[in-house]
Amino acid sequence: MDVFKAVETYITKMVSSPSAVKVLLLDSHTTPVVSLTTTQSTLLSYQVYLIDRIDNRKRDKMAHMKCICFLRPTPETMDALAEELREPRYGEYYLYFSTILTKTAIERLAEADEYEVVREVQEFFADYAPLLPCLFSLNHVSTPTDSLYGSSPNTWNPAALERSVQGVLAVLLSLKKKPIIRYEKMSGMAKKLGGEILHRIQTEQTLFDFRLTQVPPVLLILDRRNDPVTPLLSQWTYQAMVHELLGIHNGRVDLSRVPDIRPELKDITLTLQTDPFFSHNHLATFGDLGMNLKTYVASYQSRSVSTASINSITDMKRFIEEYPEFQKLGGNVSKHVALVGELSRLVGRDSLMDVGEVEQGLASGSGADFKAVQVLVMNPSIQPFNKLRLVMLYALRYQKQAASNIATLISALQESGVSQEDAQLVYAVLNMAGADQRQDDLFSIENILAKGRSALKGLKGVENVYMQHRPHLSETLENLIKGRLKDTSYPFIENQKGVGPNSVLQKPQDVIVFMIGGTTYEEARIVSLINQELVGNGTGANPGTRILLGGTSVHNSSSYIAMIQSALANFPSSFTQPPTEIPAASSSGGAGPSLNVQLGGLNLSVGGIAGTGLYRSAGEGVSIQADGIRDGVKNLFGKVKQGVESIGLP
């Protein structure tokens, strides 16, 4: 379940033969895939002396060289390849495609190969960007002409749907997994994608003829709209923070706008495979990062002192042998000092500590009211974009309780320098992912208690005031791993083999999560930590559950809001107006019980459409679910007390 190793294996197979001087031709899709998984020195070791783009028409003719093409078979790429084969610049061609090749495409290549220079055609399923061993992205960048969405937030743009189908299929094929598919019930897009993937799997049965496992892998398709909070938050761990404040694009970070930056540091690479310090600290909180960087710099300084003392031939020999590694260490130290220094500067300049504290209060339900948000919105030292994020979070948090306050904050945004077009995005977020659109209530009492239980039981809990929020994904995964993810909320795609009445209760060993609308590095961190914990709890016979996370993209707050903005071009104009309130009885949570207490195998339900009763369930432990903030905390604990007394517990 390591996507980096899967793609690296493909690249190694590709360039290892023939044993001759080679040129590697890529396209705009496969270039980042190769750059993320290998280095130029590695390619040179396989005699790849030239790397170029298939659409570069100014390449010289070198008939003595063999050509390896790694391409995604898009119409533009196939046109360029056909033209290349009609007038070949190299002696032989070895063609590798990142996704399933159609019969029509193969026939077209055969017609174009008039000089019979093609020696090999293969499918190597690396049609995704492996950002971490447990994280992949399809690198979809939303624009008004290439949006993820169709005419509504619940329909696909056909081109984006096809790209997502091919990307997920490539992940499954590269990992040799034939999963059962579940999806978030509220999402028509998730159901559509799951149905298309199942259809392709059934159509390409020979490709998916893998060894069966006792418990089949699970492909869980989620929708970003069910958790719009996570991508809007400031981040406080190294990798997520760099992506939020500077942007990580296929393992590269642009520092050209940093004041007084050295020329060699204007464009840096930041990948786990080539950077040991980043590999050890990409999940570290900002506080821990500072201490670790100090130790790293001290280590470099101690080595500098040792290299400065050259008193003998032996010292000179040692210096020559160690110099390349020492120079590499020095460059890496300089890179991270510059990077962390810039993060610190931006945090101070934009008052992100103040902003982050209020954000966490809104997201975690631990505080932050209207006045706290209003003070920051009117503060001239806060950047307009950060003000917009705060008001979006407040609107998502208090949509049902304080509609008039939301309107007041939107007016305050415009008074403080935010354009009317941007301020209306607050209503766009509510219309796309507000309380009436979400399957789960992120801010209800039961979810706050559930997050509290997760923090107490697993991982490291709440590390500081800036790390209180836990993505909704963590709770979903916990329920899935324990066989408690309800099929009423996360049903199976219909007509799947291997799905039976007990499939919900099975504890899967391999889980692939795909997030429509993009995932985040904060969620990737949760998956990494869960994987570490599950591996630690596993045995040789039962190694524990392995989780892989992917999405149409990996968001920071800027790209998430840009995705919403680009989608509005296809939506009705009403999406930038206050959402129409849905009566409570018909909303997603209106028909549920006002109290739900689970004690071991018993479930007490009070109120709701099903009435009051005591039922048997497959759950474990003790859990409490309530109707949300409407009843108030005091009323909730009063109901809990009555419920416990009514079933006569000692």
C-alpha positions in Angstrom: 0.0 0.0 0.0 3.0 2.3 -0.6 2.2 4.3 -3.7 5.7 5.8 -3.9 7.3 2.3 -4.2 4.6 1.2 -6.7 5.4 4.1 -9.0 9.2 3.9 -8.4 9.0 0.2 -9.5 7.4 1.2 -12.7 9.9 3.9 -13.5 12.8 1.6 -12.7 11.4 -1.1 -15.1 10.9 1.5 -17.7 14.4 3.0 -17.8 16.4 -0.2 -17.1 16.1 -1.5 -20.6 17.4 -1.4 -23.3 21.0 -1.2 -22.0 22.0 1.7 -24.2 22.2 5.5 -24.3 18.6 6.7 -23.9 16.3 9.7 -24.1 13.2 9.9 -21.9 10.2 11.8 -23.4 7.4 12.8 -21.0 4.2 14.9 -21.2 2.7 17.5 -18.8 0.9 14.7 -16.8 3.8 12.3 -16.4 6.6 14.9 -15.8 5.6 15.5 -12.1 5.1 11.7 -11.6 8.7 11.0 -12.6 10.1 14.0 -10.7 8.4 12.9 -7.5 9.8 9.3 -7.6 13.3 9.5 -9.0 16.3 11.8 -9.4 18.4 12.9 -12.3 21.4 11.0 -10.9 19.3 7.8 -10.7 18.2 8.2 -14.3 21.9 8.8 -15.3 22.8 5.5 -13.7 20.4 3.8 -16.2 22.0 5.7 -19.1 19.2 8.2 -19.5 21.2 11.3 -20.7 18.4 13.4 -22.0 14.9 14.2 -20.7 12.5 16.2 -22.8 8.8 16.8 -23.5 7.0 15.0 -26.3 5.4 18.4 -27.4 8.8 20.0 -27.9 9.1 20.2 -31.6 12.7 21.7 -31.6 14.4 18.5 -30.5 17.5 17.4 -32.5 17.5 14.2 -34.5 19.7 11.6 -32.8 19.3 8.3 -34.5 21.9 6.6 -32.3 19.8 7.0 -29.2 16.9 4.8 -28.0 13.8 6.6 -26.9 11.6 5.8 -23.9 8.2 7.5 -23.9 6.1 7.6 -20.7 2.9 9.3 -21.6 -0.7 9.7 -20.6 -2.9 8.9 -23.7 -4.7 12.2 -23.9 -5.8 13.5 -27.4 -3.0 16.1 -27.4 -0.3 13.6 -26.4 -1.4 11.0 -28.9 -1.3 13.7 -31.6 2.2 14.6 -30.7 3.3 10.9 -30.5 1.8 10.1 -33.9 3.7 13.1 -35.4 6.9 11.9 -33.7 6.5 8.4 -35.1 5.9 9.7 -38.7 9.2 11.6 -38.5 11.2 9.7 -35.9 14.2 11.5 -34.4 15.6 8.4 -32.6 16.5 4.9 -33.6 14.0 2.9 -31.5 10.9 3.7 -29.4 9.7 2.0 -26.3 6.2 3.3 -25.4 4.7 3.2 -21.9 1.3 4.6 -21.1 0.1 5.6 -17.6 -3.4 4.3 -18.0 -5.5 1.7 -20.0 -5.0 2.1 -23.7 -8.0 1.8 -26.0 -8.0 -0.4 -29.1 -8.5 2.7 -31.2 -5.4 4.3 -29.8 -3.3 1.2 -30.5 -4.5 1.0 -34.1 -3.7 4.7 -34.6 -0.1 4.1 -33.3 0.3 1.2 -35.7 -0.7 3.4 -38.6 1.7 6.1 -37.6 4.6 3.7 -37.2 5.5 3.7 -40.9 9.2 3.2 -40.2 8.6 0.4 -37.7 10.7 2.0 -35.0 8.4 1.0 -32.1 9.8 -2.0 -30.3 7.5 -2.2 -27.2 4.1 -0.9 -26.0 3.1 -1.4 -22.4 0.7 0.0 -19.8 2.4 1.1 -16.6 -0.3 2.3 -14.2 1.3 5.4 -12.7 -1.5 7.9 -13.6 -1.3 9.7 -10.3 1.2 11.8 -8.2 2.6 9.9 -5.2 3.2 12.7 -2.7 3.7 10.5 0.4 3.8 6.7 0.8 0.2 7.0 2.0 -1.0 9.9 -0.1 -1.6 10.4 -3.8 -3.2 13.2 -5.8 -4.7 13.5 -9.3 -3.4 17.1 -9.5 -6.7 18.5 -10.7 -6.5 22.3 -10.8 -10.0 23.8 -11.0 -10.6 26.7 -13.5 -13.9 28.1 -14.8 -13.4 26.1 -18.0 -12.1 22.9 -16.3 -14.1 22.7 -13.1 -14.7 19.6 -11.1 -18.4 20.2 -10.9 -21.2 20.3 -13.5 -24.2 22.5 -13.2 -24.5 21.8 -9.4 -22.3 20.8 -6.5 -23.7 17.3 -6.8 -22.9 16.6 -10.5 -19.6 15.9 -12.3 -18.0 17.8 -15.1 -17.7 14.8 -17.5 -14.0 15.4 -18.2 -13.2 15.5 -14.5 -15.2 12.3 -13.9 -13.3 10.4 -16.6 -10.0 11.7 -15.2 -10.9 10.6 -11.7 -12.0 7.1 -12.9 -8.8 6.6 -14.7 -6.7 7.9 -11.8 -8.4 5.6 -9.2 -8.2 2.6 -11.5 -4.4 3.3 -11.9 -4.0 3.3 -8.2 -5.9 0.0 -7.8 -4.0 -1.7 -10.7 -0.5 -0.5 -9.5 -1.3 -1.9 -6.0 -3.0 -5.0 -7.4 -6.2 -4.4 -5.4 -9.8 -5.4 -6.4 -11.9 -3.7 -3.8 -15.4 -3.5 -2.7 -16.7 0.1 -3.0 -18.5 2.2 -0.5 -19.5 5.9 -0.7 -20.8 8.8 1.2 -24.6 8.6 0.8 -25.1 12.4 0.6 -22.9 12.6 -2.4 -24.3 12.0 -5.9 -20.8 12.5 -7.2 -19.4 9.7 -5.0 -22.1 7.3 -6.1 -21.5 8.1 -9.7 -17.7 7.7 -9.4 -18.1 4.4 -7.5 -20.5 3.1 -10.2 -18.2 4.0 -13.0 -15.2 2.4 -11.3 -17.1 -0.8 -10.7 -18.2 -0.9 -14.3 -14.6 -0.5 -15.5 -13.4 -3.2 -13.1 -16.1 -5.6 -14.4 -15.2 -4.7 -18.0 -11.5 -5.2 -17.5 -11.7 -8.5 -15.6 -8.4 -9.8 -16.9 -6.6 -6.8 -15.6 -8.2 -7.2 -12.2 -7.6 -10.9 -11.9 -5.7 -10.7 -8.5 -5.4 -13.2 -5.7 -8.4 -13.1 -3.5 -8.0 -12.1 0.2 -10.1 -13.3 3.1 -11.4 -9.8 3.7 -11.5 -7.8 0.4 -9.9 -4.3 0.3 -12.2 -1.3 0.6 -12.4 1.7 -1.6 -14.2 4.4 0.4 -15.3 7.4 -1.8 -15.9 10.6 0.2 -16.9 14.1 -0.7 -15.1 17.2 0.4 -18.5 18.9 0.9 -19.1 16.8 4.0 -16.1 18.5 5.7 -15.5 22.0 4.4 -13.9 23.0 7.6 -10.5 21.2 7.4 -9.2 22.9 4.2 -10.1 26.3 5.6 -8.0 26.1 8.7 -4.5 27.5 9.3 -2.0 24.7 9.6 0.6 24.1 12.4 2.6 21.1 11.3 5.7 21.4 9.0 4.5 20.0 5.6 0.9 21.3 6.0 2.2 24.7 7.0 4.6 25.0 4.1 1.7 24.1 1.7 -0.7 26.6 3.4 1.7 29.6 3.4 4.0 28.9 0.4 2.5 26.1 -1.6 4.1 22.7 -2.4 3.7 21.8 -6.1 4.8 18.3 -7.0 7.5 18.4 -4.3 8.8 21.9 -5.2 8.5 25.1 -3.2 8.9 28.6 -4.7 10.9 30.9 -2.4 11.7 33.6 -5.0 9.5 36.1 -3.2 11.2 35.7 0.2 13.2 38.8 1.2 17.0 38.5 0.7 16.8 34.9 -0.3 20.0 33.4 -1.8 19.8 32.6 -5.5 20.2 28.8 -5.0 17.3 28.7 -2.6 14.7 30.5 -4.8 13.3 27.1 -5.9 13.8 24.1 -3.6 12.7 20.5 -3.5 10.9 19.1 -0.5 10.3 15.4 -0.7 10.7 12.6 1.9 12.9 10.5 -0.4 15.6 13.0 -1.0 15.5 15.0 2.3 16.2 13.1 5.6 15.4 16.1 7.8 12.0 16.7 6.1 11.3 12.9 6.2 11.8 12.9 10.0 9.9 16.2 10.6 7.2 16.6 8.0 4.5 15.7 10.6 6.1 17.7 13.5 4.3 20.6 15.0 5.7 24.1 14.6 7.0 24.1 18.2 8.8 20.8 17.9 10.1 21.8 14.5 12.0 24.7 16.0 13.8 22.5 18.5 14.6 19.8 15.9 16.0 22.4 13.5 18.2 23.8 16.2 19.6 20.3 16.8 20.1 19.8 13.1 22.1 23.1 12.8 24.2 22.2 15.8 25.1 18.8 14.2 26.2 20.6 11.1 28.3 23.1 13.1 30.0 20.3 15.0 30.9 18.7 11.6 32.2 22.0 10.3 34.6 22.2 13.2 35.9 18.7 12.6 36.5 19.4 8.9 38.3 22.6 9.7 41.1 20.7 11.5 43.3 19.1 8.8 46.7 18.2 10.2 47.7 15.1 8.3 47.4 13.2 5.1 44.8 11.0 6.8 42.7 14.1 7.7 43.0 15.3 4.1 41.8 12.0 2.8 38.9 11.9 5.2 37.9 15.4 4.2 37.9 14.6 0.5 35.8 11.5 1.1 33.3 13.2 3.3 33.2 16.6 1.5 30.3 15.7 -1.0 28.1 14.5 1.9 29.2 17.5 4.0 28.3 19.9 1.2 24.9 18.2 0.7 24.3 18.5 4.5 25.2 22.2 4.4 22.8 22.8 1.5 20.0 21.0 3.3 20.6 22.9 6.6 20.5 26.2 4.7 17.3 25.2 2.9 15.4 24.4 6.1 16.7 27.4 8.0 15.4 29.6 5.2 12.1 27.8 5.0 11.4 27.8 8.7 12.5 31.4 8.9 10.1 32.4 6.2 7.2 30.5 8.0 8.0 32.4 11.2 8.0 35.7 9.4 4.7 35.1 7.8 3.1 33.9 11.0 4.2 37.1 12.7 3.4 39.5 9.8 -0.1 38.1 9.4 -0.9 37.6 13.1 -1.6 34.0 12.4 -1.3 32.9 16.1 -4.4 35.1 16.9 -6.2 34.0 13.8 -5.4 30.3 14.4 -6.7 30.4 18.0 -10.1 31.7 16.9 -10.2 29.3 14.0 -9.6 26.3 16.3 -12.3 27.5 18.7 -14.8 27.6 15.8 -13.7 24.3 14.3 -13.5 22.3 17.6 -16.5 23.8 19.4 -14.3 24.9 22.2 -15.1 28.6 22.0 -14.8 31.6 19.7 -17.9 33.7 19.4 -19.2 36.5 17.2 -17.3 39.2 19.0 -14.0 37.3 18.7 -14.4 37.0 14.9 -15.7 40.6 14.5 -12.6 42.0 16.3 -10.3 40.2 13.9 -12.3 41.2 10.9 -12.0 44.9 11.9 -8.3 44.5 12.7 -6.2 46.2 9.9 -3.2 44.0 10.6 -5.1 40.8 9.5 -4.9 40.0 5.9 -8.2 40.2 3.9 -7.9 36.6 2.8 -7.6 35.4 6.5 -10.6 37.5 7.4 -12.6 35.8 4.7 -11.6 32.3 6.0 -12.6 33.3 9.5 -16.1 34.4 8.4 -16.5 31.2 6.3 -15.7 29.1 9.4 -18.1 31.2 11.6 -20.8 30.8 8.9 -20.4 27.1 8.8 -20.3 26.9 12.6 -23.4 29.1 13.3 -25.4 28.8 10.1 -28.5 27.6 11.9 -28.1 29.8 15.0 -26.9 33.2 13.9 -27.9 34.0 10.3 -28.1 37.8 11.1 -24.5 37.7 12.5 -23.3 36.1 9.3 -24.8 39.0 7.3 -23.2 41.5 9.7 -19.8 39.9 9.3 -20.1 39.9 5.5 -20.8 43.6 5.6 -17.8 44.1 7.9 -15.6 42.1 5.4 -16.5 44.6 2.6 -15.8 47.5 4.9 -12.4 46.1 5.7 -11.2 45.8 2.1 -12.6 42.5 0.9 -14.3 42.8 -2.5 -18.1 42.1 -2.8 -17.3 39.2 -5.1 -15.0 37.5 -2.5 -17.4 38.3 0.4 -20.2 36.5 -1.4 -18.1 33.3 -1.3 -19.3 33.0 2.3 -22.8 32.2 1.0 -21.3 30.1 -1.8 -19.6 27.8 0.9 -23.0 27.5 2.7 -24.9 26.6 -0.4 -22.2 24.1 -1.4 -21.3 22.5 1.9 -23.6 24.0 4.6 -25.6 22.2 7.2 -28.3 21.2 4.8 -25.8 19.8 2.3 -23.7 17.8 4.7 -24.4 14.2 5.7 -22.9 14.6 9.1 -23.2 17.6 11.5 -19.6 18.6 12.2 -20.5 20.8 15.1 -23.2 18.8 17.0 -22.7 17.7 20.6 -22.4 14.0 19.5 -19.6 14.8 17.1 -17.8 16.9 19.7 -18.0 14.1 22.2 -16.9 11.6 19.5 -13.8 13.7 18.7 -13.1 13.9 22.4 -13.2 10.1 22.7 -10.9 9.7 19.7 -8.4 12.2 21.2 -8.5 10.4 24.6 -8.1 6.9 23.0 -5.8 7.3 20.1 -2.7 8.9 18.7 -1.4 11.8 20.7 -4.6 13.6 21.5 -4.7 17.4 21.7 -1.1 18.7 21.7 -1.9 22.4 22.1 -4.5 25.1 21.5 -3.7 25.2 17.8 -4.1 21.4 17.3 -7.5 20.9 18.8 -9.3 20.3 15.5 -9.4 16.7 14.2 -10.6 16.2 10.7 -13.9 14.4 10.3 -12.0 11.7 8.3 -10.4 10.4 11.5 -13.8 9.5 13.0 -14.9 7.9 9.7 -11.8 5.8 9.6 -12.1 4.7 13.2 -15.6 3.5 12.6 -14.6 1.7 9.4 -11.6 -0.1 11.0 -13.8 -1.3 13.9 -16.5 -2.5 11.6 -18.9 0.2 12.8 -19.3 2.3 9.7 -23.1 2.2 9.0 -24.2 1.1 5.6 -27.1 3.5 5.9 -24.7 6.4 5.8 -21.9 4.8 3.8 -23.6 2.2 1.5 -22.1 -0.2 -0.9 -22.3 0.3 -4.6 -25.0 -2.1 -5.9 -24.3 -5.3 -7.8 -20.9 -6.0 -6.3 -19.5 -9.5 -5.8 -18.3 -10.3 -2.3 -20.7 -8.0 -0.6 -22.9 -9.8 1.9 -25.0 -9.1 5.0 -22.0 -9.1 7.3 -19.7 -7.0 5.0 -20.3 -3.9 7.2 -19.0 -5.7 10.3 -15.8 -6.9 8.6 -12.6 -5.2 9.6 -10.7 -4.5 6.4 -6.9 -4.9 6.1 -6.5 -2.5 3.2 -8.4 0.7 2.9 -8.1 3.2 0.0 -9.9 6.5 0.7 -10.6 8.8 -2.3 -11.8 12.4 -1.6 -13.7 14.1 -4.3 -13.0 17.8 -4.2 -9.5 17.3 -2.8 -7.9 16.2 0.4 -5.4 18.0 2.7 -2.0 17.4 4.4 -3.8 17.6 7.8 -5.8 14.5 6.8 -2.7 12.8 5.4 -1.0 13.4 8.8 -4.0 11.7 10.5 -3.7 8.7 8.1 0.1 8.5 8.7 -0.3 8.5 12.5 -3.2 5.9 12.3 -1.0 3.7 10.1 1.9 3.9 12.5 -0.4 3.0 15.4 -2.0 0.1 13.5 1.4 -1.3 12.4 2.5 -1.2 16.0 -0.5 -3.1 17.2 -0.3 -5.7 14.5 1.4 -9.1 14.4 3.1 -11.2 11.8 -0.1 -13.1 11.0 -2.3 -10.0 11.2 -0.2 -6.9 10.4 -3.2 -4.6 11.0 -5.1 -2.3 8.7 -3.2 -0.2 6.1 -4.8 3.0 4.9 -4.1 5.0 1.7 -5.5 8.5 1.2 -6.0 10.2 -2.2 -8.0 13.0 -3.8 -8.6 15.0 -6.9 -6.0 17.4 -5.5 -4.3 18.3 -2.2 -5.7 21.6 -1.0 -4.5 24.5 1.0 -7.1 27.2 1.9 -6.3 29.2 -1.2 -6.8 26.4 -3.6 -9.9 25.3 -1.9 -11.5 28.7 -2.1 -10.3 29.0 -5.7 -12.1 25.7 -6.5 -15.3 27.1 -5.1 -14.9 30.3 -7.0 -14.3 28.6 -10.3 -17.3 26.2 -9.8 -19.6 29.2 -9.5 -19.2 29.9 -13.2 -21.4 26.8 -13.8 -23.8 27.3 -10.9 -27.0 29.5 -10.8 -26.5 33.0 -9.5 -28.5 32.1 -6.3 -25.4 30.3 -5.0 -23.9 33.6 -3.9 -27.1 34.5 -2.0 -28.1 33.4 1.5 -29.2 29.8 1.5 -32.8 28.9 1.6 -33.5 27.4 5.0 -34.8 23.8 5.0 -37.4 23.0 7.7 -35.8 21.1 10.6 -38.1 18.0 10.1 -36.8 17.5 6.6 -33.1 18.2 7.1 -30.5 15.5 7.3 -30.5 15.4 11.1 -34.1 16.4 11.8 -35.6 12.9 11.8 -32.9 11.4 14.1 -33.4 10.6 17.8 -32.9 13.4 20.3 -30.9 11.0 22.4 -28.9 7.9 21.5 -27.0 6.0 24.2 -25.0 2.9 23.4 -23.8 0.7 26.2 -22.0 -2.5 25.0 -24.5 -4.4 22.9 -27.5 -2.3 23.9 -28.7 0.9 22.2 -31.2 3.2 23.9 -33.0 5.6 21.5 -35.2 8.4 22.8 -37.5 10.4 20.4 -37.0 10.7 16.7 -39.0 9.2 13.8 -38.5 5.6 15.1 -39.8 6.4 18.6 -38.3 5.4 21.9 -36.9 1.9 22.5 -34.1 -0.3 23.6 -32.4 -2.3 20.8 -29.5 -4.7 20.4 -26.5 -3.5 18.3 -23.1 -4.7 17.2 -21.3 -1.7 18.8 -18.7 -1.8 21.5 -18.1 0.3 24.5 -20.1 3.3 25.6 -21.1 6.2 23.4 -23.5 9.1 23.6 -25.2 10.9 20.8 -27.5 13.9 21.2 -29.5 16.2 19.0 -26.8 18.8 19.0 -26.4 22.3 20.4 -30.1 23.0 20.1 -30.7 21.2 23.4 -27.7 22.8 25.2 -25.1 20.9 27.2 -27.1 21.0 30.5 -30.2 19.5 28.9 -28.0 16.8 27.2 -26.5 15.6 30.5 -30.0 15.7 32.1 -31.2 13.4 29.3 -28.2 11.1 29.7 -28.9 10.8 33.5 -32.6 10.0 32.8 -31.6 7.5 30.1 -29.2 5.7 32.3 -31.6 5.5 35.2 -34.4 4.2 33.0 -32.5 1.1 32.1 -31.6 0.4 35.7 -27.8 0.4 35.6 -26.2 0.3 39.1 
